Amino acid sequence: MMTELKVAMIQSELVWQDAKANCHYFAQCFEQLRDIDLVVLPEMFNSGFSMQSMQIAEPMTGPTVQWMQQQAQFYQFAITGSLAIMTERGVVNRLLFVHPDGHIDHYDKKHLFRMAGEHQHYAAGVSRHVVLYKGFRLNLQICYDLRFPVFARNQDDYDALIYVANWPEPRRRVWSTLLAARAMENQAFVLGCNRVGLDGNQFSYSGDSVVLDYQGEPLATLPSGQVGVLTAVLRLGDLQQYRRQFPAALDADAFVLVDCSV
């Protein structure tokens, strides 16, 4: 039987700095989902992209993390989305991947968006993280990471890139273009989940969430600015067959990612 991953991405507005209201909204969305393996939520889905990090941050034992575990276990699908988490290093923008049994993988955002001062309010992550789930290797990324192709370069260690974002409407062309580029250059599925509406700073977001195949072709999209859920099925066998037929990775330049923060 072909290995498949059935994904749902929720393109939504976010209530500014109100975790309880946002979790309530997404819980209502979950009730409508059927036969799904993975649900993807936007970046900082419980607060919006706020620089008041100390005000919105929660510990890993906090209510939003517990809510994600409860929902994943109840519905028996994985949930991924980022939120502000307090750590010994300070507050991080952490992308959680909660498995159906409640186990958590995570990735801390490495590239902090300095144009909004994110680097002044959050601590940067140091390395990428690939999750193994239902036979798929999933590379977790957050928003501004999308602009840095070396960080996302496939070293035959993943099958899909997941980008969660609060990517503003004025740069929506960049969002769509780079998502397609990451899919084509890495011969991987790409899932880009963005929010819509206005945030607490009156920045506008158009969404443009999309699931792309390994050639950059859309498998599922949502109209710009529209609240909704898009679903798609990722087929691992199709990806592997394409890589065999067009093995561009065999000619890729060799390199090593170095942690320059040490």
C-alpha positions, 0 to 999 in steps of 0.5 A: 500500500502506498504511504500517504499523509492526509493533511489539513491546513487552517487559514484563519484570523487570530485574536490578538494575544488571546490564547483562550479565544484562539484555541477555542476557535481551532477546537471548533475547526477540528470538529469538522475534520474527517480522516486527517493525519496532520493539522497545520496551524499558523505561526504563533497561532494562539497570540498573533505575531506579538513582540510582547514576548514576556506577556504571551509566553508559556512554559512547555507545561502551559495551557496551550501545549496541554490543549494541543496534546489533548486535542491530538490524543482525542482526534488521533491526528498530529498538530503542528503550529508555533507559539511563544515558549519560555525556556532557560535561554529566554522566550523562543518562537517554537514550532511544536509537532504534537503526535497523536500519543501526546509526544512532542517534537519541536523546532525553535525559529532560527531566523528572527525577523529583525524588521519587526524587532523579533531578534530583540524579544526572542532567542534564536534557535540553532539548528533545524529539526526533521520529524518522522511521522507516518513514514514521512520525514517532515522538516519544520520551518517558520515564516522568515526561514523561507528566505534562506535556502541554504538552511532548507537545502535537502540533504536527502533527509526530508520529504516535505517542508512545513512553513507556518507563518504570519507573512504580511500581504504586501510581500505575498508575491515573495511568499508564493514565489519562495514556497514554489522555489523551495519545492522545486529545488529540494524535490519535496512537498511544501506546506505553507500555512499563513494567517489572514486578517489584521493583527494588533499592529494593524498589519494585513495578512492575505493567507495564500496558504498552499500545498505544493508537490515536488515540482512546485505545482499546487495540490491545494490552495485557498483564495487570498484573504479567505478563512478556511481549511485546505486539505491534500494527500501527500503520496510518498511513492510519487515523490520517490518515483519522481526523484528516481526519474529526475535525480538532480540531487546527485549533482548537488553541491556538497556543503556542511551547515555550521553553527556560527553561534558557538 
